[in-house]
Amino acid sequence: MGNSSRKEGEEDGGEEKEKEKGEDGDKEEQEVVKEKQEEEEAQDEELPLGVDELLASGDPVLDLSYYKFRRLPKQVLGLAHLEKLYLCGNRLRKLPDGISQLQGLRILALDFNKLDDVPLAVCQLANLTRLYLGSNRLMSLPPDIRNLQSLRCLWVESNYFQHFPKQLYDLPHLRSLQLGDNRLRTLPSDLWRMEALRGLWLYGNRFQEFPRVLLKMDQLEILDLDRNRISEIPSLLHLPALRLFSYDHNPVKGPPRVGEEVFIVGEGAEEALQVRERRKDAKERAQREAEEAAAAAAAAPVIIGILKKLRMSSSSLAAASDTAAANGTVPSAPPTEEEVGIQGNDGEEGEAERPNTALKEAELAYEEEGLEYEREELICEGECYVGYGGAELEYERAEMDYEYEGEELEQEEGA
């Protein structure tokens, strides 16, 4: 009796299990049918005002943000010319597989929707450079995200990530990664493998200690750790490329040590920046004063040279006066340019007004000394005047030589 009753019970249990399996299968089939019906309804659904014009415009940029779409309009799937597609602020839970046909897409924005997973069709858009998935319900990224080899910017802020998605290691050109407002507590120790990364946003997570692996990422230019629970930040002098570091709303006592070119945001940052600015101004002022002192020191030898030549000229003038006194003559002032011109143009009057040979020799000696002084002064003032001044002086000397030779000829003829 016991065996027969047990057998009957097993038979009844098997029938119940088969019945449950059948019911589950029926539910799945019903869900599939329901989804198909909803898709058909969405295809036949009337589009909001103005969307038809956007779809027919032929513009490579299509913005369908905040139209409260539950499903992507089927007309979008035929726009092979699209390069930028913005679907922010809708009610999308998934995307149709046909979106993979839009191979020209470079930017796809799906912020503020209701996505639980990244649609696999999106991972087939090989030319994407920017993908925005912020403010959805994501907890992880699919392995197929590795197919986006051209991706440079990925924003997945305001989701539910508890672990860093290591699939991103296989994206060689990823430069900007936005992971703010998630639930991260740590970072992987091999994060430094992301050598192309330049900007990393980790604000609003649950870090209690500064992730030490960040000190190995010397290519980082932007690092944001706002609104975490970090009480101590080490020196960031080992990050030479860093230009912006934000640590606001952390329980730290003051700013960390950073390079002179780094802009910091957080507790005590304003005072630190003011001190740095004053130090920079003082350094620049000291440098200017040093340059001015060096310029003044370089100009001193020129002045000394001019004074020296002036003293030499005075001595030469005194010697010429002594020579003239010994010969019984009195030196006269050097002829002006007008007098020289008159002598050159009117030869007869010039010969009548010429003094004797001894006086002329004294004058020539005096003028030669003066010419030497003028030539030295022109050289000191700049090379640009040397040629012009020299030519003029040569001209005056030639005239004086000509007059001196004329007197000698006149004396020889009289003899």
Number of C-alpha atoms within 10 A of each C-alpha: 6 7 8 9 10 11 12 12 12 12 11 12 12 12 12 12 11 12 12 12 12 12 12 12 12 12 12 12 12 12 12 12 12 12 12 12 12 15 18 12 11 17 15 11 11 11 13 10 9 8 16 12 9 14 18 11 11 13 13 14 17 19 15 19 17 14 16 15 20 17 17 21 19 16 11 16 16 13 19 15 14 20 19 19 20 17 24 24 19 20 18 21 18 18 17 16 13 13 22 19 16 22 16 18 23 19 20 20 19 24 24 21 23 18 21 16 15 22 20 18 16 23 18 20 25 20 18 24 19 20 20 20 23 24 22 22 20 20 17 19 18 13 13 15 21 19 17 24 18 18 25 19 19 19 20 26 24 22 21 19 22 15 15 17 15 14 14 19 16 15 19 18 18 24 18 20 19 20 25 24 23 22 20 19 17 18 16 13 12 12 17 17 13 19 16 17 24 19 19 19 20 22 24 21 23 18 21 15 14 18 16 14 14 18 16 15 22 18 17 24 18 19 20 21 23 22 20 22 19 19 14 16 18 13 13 17 16 14 19 17 17 23 17 17 22 21 24 20 17 21 15 17 12 17 24 19 14 20 16 13 11 20 16 22 18 18 18 15 18 14 12 15 17 11 12 13 13 11 12 13 12 12 11 12 12 12 12 12 11 12 12 12 12 11 11 11 11 10 11 10 12 14 10 11 14 16 13 13 16 17 13 15 20 15 13 17 20 13 15 20 19 16 18 20 13 9 12 11 16 17 20 13 9 13 11 9 10 9 12 15 13 13 18 16 11 10 11 10 12 15 14 8 9 14 10 10 13 16 18 20 16 24 23 18 15 22 19 16 19 18 18 15 20 18 16 16 19 18 16 16 12 9 10 10 14 16 11 11 15 15 11 11 15 12 12 16 16 12 14 18 12 12 18 16 10 12 17 12 11 11 10 8 8 7 6
